[in-house]
């Protein structure tokens, strides 16, 4: 989706929350805290989705869903950065597939649940 969305669409660019969090100074602590909270809420939503996948047998029963959520969120950010670099769509798609396989593999290995 990111590879297809990068055709001039601002939604395919780096996440505004991540940009905000990375560019905040000590004086902007309130804004940085709010951005961090939103990122945390997104992570909670992703963890809930991974929990549902676990309950449906799509992930190992002892998969670390918190770690999966963090990794997934990080991978989406990586893909947005790569899209910003104007990589060829095929290269970006290949990168996305590798990152998805990494998440899948992490969900299939033993870890501590939650």
N, C-alpha and C positions, 0 to 999 in steps of 0.2 A: 504494500500500500504506500509506503514512504517513497519507494522508487517511482511509482506512478504519480504521486502527489507533488513531486518536486518541480514540475513544469511551471515555475513562476508562482505557484501557490504559496502564500506566506505560511499556511498551516504545515507545510512540509519542512519548515525551517526549525532551528533549535527552539526547544520549549521555552516559553517566556518565563515560566517559574524557575527553571534552571538558570537562565540568564540573570534573572533578578537575584537569585540566591548567590550566584558567583560574583556579581558586581556590587554587592552591598558592602558598605563600610561600617565602621563602628557607629557612626551617626545614624545609620539607616537600620538600626537593630530591630525596630518594630516591623518594618517592611520585610526584612530577612526572616524574622520569626514567623510571620504570616505565610510567606512563601514556603518555608520549611514545613509548616503545619499542613499546607495543601499537598505537598509532596508526600508527607506521611499518610494523609488520608487516601491518596491514590494508591500508595503501597498497601494500605489496609484493604482496599477494594480488590487489588490484585491477589492478595493473600486469600481473600474470601473465594475468589474464582478458583485458585489452586486447591483450596479446601474442598470445594464442590467436585473438582476433577478427582481428588483423592477418594472421596466418598463414592464416586462412580467407577473406581478401579482404574482410572487412567494414569494415576501416579502411585508410586510405592506407598504403602501404609505409613511408613516411617520417614517419608520425604520431609525435608525441612521447608515448609511452605513459606515461612518468613524469608529465608534465604532465596528461595525461588522468586518471590515477589521483588526483592531488592535487585536480584540479578536481571530479571525481566525489565524492570524500570531502567536500570543502567544500560541494558542493551538497546532499548528504544532510544535513549539519549545518544548512544554511539551512532545509531543509524541516522538520526537527525543531523548529527555533526557531519557524517559522511555525505549525506544528501546536500548539505550546505557547500561541500567541497566540489560539487559538480562532477562527481564520478559518473561513469557510464552506467546506465540503468542495469545492464547485465551484471556489472561488478557489484553494484549496490544490492541487487537481488541475491547474488551469491553470498554476500556478507550476511544478509538477513537470514538466509537459509542456514548458514553455519551457526549463527547465534541462536536460532530456533532449535537446532539440533542439540546445542549445548544445554539449553533449558530442559529439553526433553530428557537428555541423559541425566541431568541432575535430579530430575523427578523420578527416575527409575532406580537410583542408587539409594542405599541406606543412609540415613541421616537422622538427626533427632527431630521428632515431629514437633512443629510449632516452635 
